[in-house]
Amino acid sequence: MTLPQLFMRHGYRAEALGKIFHVGHGNHEDDASWSVPHWKTEIVAYALAEHRAPAGRTREEARFANVPEPVARQRPRGAAFEVADVPDEAYPDGQLAAEAIRRLRSAKDRPDRPFFLALGFVKPHLPFCAPKQYWDLHDRDALAAPARRTPPEGAPGYAPHASGELRQYRGIPERVRSTRTSSAP
């Protein structure tokens, strides 16, 4: 039994918006957990046409749509980030926030019915796409790269990774040279 199913068993109206059960990559929504159909947005979304696939979906869009992996792998890689001068609702999190406000206002008008709202914002998640106004809050030149480029001494061999998810995006090398330190005697 899921948490929203428990709430429903006790008389609540259970609604879901966004990324709750990590749908995609082979996972599916749990319709039995919600009083009304789950309201979803895309996980991967680009506001600018130049970052979208020429036809169909990018590789990661396909994976979140549960396109079979051999087919998804053949799709073009999307951009790892996007800075677009657009309103909040041009991206999934802005859409989710606006819908959550609508749902909360609606629930307020029905005080006799207990209400559970599961709201799963998409970010932080690749690709790193957000309206320009948020990127402008940070001085990119003031952000220093980390001094350490290798794992700490004594780190277990499984600790470092090659950022496989990031490497699914355009402009990011598909392979990285090893950052492991040698432990020569």
C-alpha positions in Angstrom: 0.0 0.0 0.0 1.3 3.4 -1.0 1.1 6.5 1.3 -1.7 8.1 -0.9 -3.6 4.8 -0.8 -3.5 4.9 3.0 -4.8 8.5 2.9 -7.6 7.5 0.5 -8.5 4.6 2.7 -9.1 7.1 5.5 -11.3 9.4 3.4 -8.8 11.8 1.8 -8.8 12.9 -1.8 -5.3 12.1 -3.1 -3.9 14.0 -6.0 -0.5 13.9 -7.7 1.4 16.5 -9.7 4.8 15.9 -11.3 7.5 13.5 -10.6 6.2 11.2 -7.8 6.9 7.6 -8.7 9.9 8.4 -11.1 7.9 7.4 -14.2 10.1 6.7 -17.1 13.2 4.5 -17.6 10.8 1.5 -17.3 8.8 2.7 -14.3 5.1 3.5 -14.6 2.5 5.5 -12.8 0.5 3.9 -10.0 -3.1 4.8 -10.9 -4.5 3.1 -7.8 -2.7 5.7 -5.7 -4.7 8.7 -6.8 -8.4 9.8 -6.6 -8.1 11.5 -10.0 -5.6 10.9 -12.8 -2.0 11.9 -12.1 -1.2 15.3 -13.6 2.2 15.2 -15.2 4.6 17.4 -17.1 7.6 16.4 -19.0 10.8 15.7 -17.1 13.0 16.8 -20.0 11.8 20.0 -21.6 13.4 22.6 -23.8 11.9 26.1 -24.4 14.2 26.8 -27.3 13.6 25.0 -30.7 17.4 24.6 -31.3 17.6 22.3 -28.3 14.7 20.0 -29.3 15.1 16.9 -31.5 14.4 17.7 -35.2 11.6 15.1 -35.1 10.3 13.2 -32.2 12.1 13.1 -28.9 15.7 13.4 -27.7 17.4 10.4 -26.1 16.4 11.3 -22.5 12.9 12.5 -23.5 12.4 9.0 -25.1 13.6 7.3 -21.9 11.2 9.2 -19.7 8.4 8.3 -22.1 9.4 4.6 -21.7 10.4 4.2 -25.3 12.3 0.8 -25.4 16.0 1.3 -24.8 17.4 0.2 -28.2 15.1 2.8 -29.8 15.8 5.5 -27.2 19.5 5.1 -27.6 19.2 5.9 -31.3 17.6 9.3 -30.7 19.7 12.5 -30.8 21.2 13.7 -27.6 19.6 16.9 -26.2 21.4 19.9 -24.7 22.7 19.5 -21.1 21.5 22.9 -20.2 19.4 25.8 -21.5 19.2 29.5 -20.6 16.0 30.9 -22.2 14.4 34.3 -21.6 11.0 32.8 -20.9 8.4 32.9 -18.1 8.4 30.2 -15.4 5.6 28.3 -16.9 7.7 27.6 -20.1 9.3 24.8 -18.0 7.8 21.9 -16.1 8.4 23.2 -12.6 6.6 26.5 -13.4 3.7 24.5 -14.8 3.7 22.3 -11.7 3.7 25.3 -9.3 0.8 27.0 -11.1 -1.2 23.8 -11.1 -0.5 23.2 -7.4 -1.8 26.6 -6.6 -5.0 25.9 -8.5 -5.4 22.6 -6.7 -4.8 24.1 -3.3 -7.3 26.9 -4.0 -9.9 24.3 -5.1 -9.3 22.2 -2.0 -9.8 25.3 0.2 -13.3 25.6 -1.2 -14.1 22.0 0.0 -13.1 22.1 3.7 -15.3 19.1 4.4 -13.0 16.7 2.4 -9.5 16.0 3.7 -7.0 16.5 0.9 -3.5 15.1 0.2 -1.4 16.6 -2.6 1.8 15.0 -3.7 3.9 17.5 -5.6 7.1 16.4 -7.3 9.1 19.1 -8.8 11.4 18.1 -11.6 14.5 20.1 -10.7 17.3 19.7 -9.9 17.5 17.2 -12.7 19.2 17.0 -16.0 18.9 18.7 -18.3 19.7 21.9 -16.4 17.1 24.2 -18.0 15.6 27.2 -16.3 14.4 30.7 -17.2 17.2 33.2 -17.7 16.1 35.3 -14.7 17.4 32.5 -12.4 20.7 32.0 -14.2 21.2 35.7 -14.0 21.2 35.5 -10.1 24.7 34.0 -10.3 27.9 35.4 -11.6 29.3 32.5 -13.6 32.8 34.0 -13.6 32.8 34.0 -9.8 32.2 30.2 -9.6 35.5 28.5 -9.3 36.1 24.9 -10.5 36.9 22.5 -7.7 40.7 22.3 -7.0 40.6 18.5 -6.6 40.1 16.5 -9.8 40.9 13.1 -8.3 39.2 11.0 -5.7 40.4 11.5 -2.1 43.1 9.2 -0.8 41.6 6.0 0.5 38.3 6.4 -1.3 36.8 3.1 -2.3 37.1 2.2 -6.0 33.3 2.4 -6.5 33.0 6.0 -5.2 34.2 7.9 -8.3 31.9 7.6 -11.3 32.0 8.8 -14.9 28.8 10.9 -14.8 26.9 8.5 -17.1 23.7 10.3 -17.0 25.3 13.7 -17.9 27.1 12.0 -20.8 23.8 11.2 -22.5 23.6 14.9 -23.4 24.9 16.8 -26.4 28.2 18.6 -25.9 29.3 16.3 -23.1 32.0 13.8 -24.0 30.7 10.2 -24.0 33.8 9.0 -22.1 36.0 10.5 -19.5 39.6 9.7 -18.9 40.1 8.0 -15.6 40.4 10.2 -12.5 41.4 7.3 -10.3 44.6 7.7 -8.3 47.1 4.9 -8.5 48.1 3.2 -5.3 51.5 2.0 -6.4 53.5 0.5 -3.5 
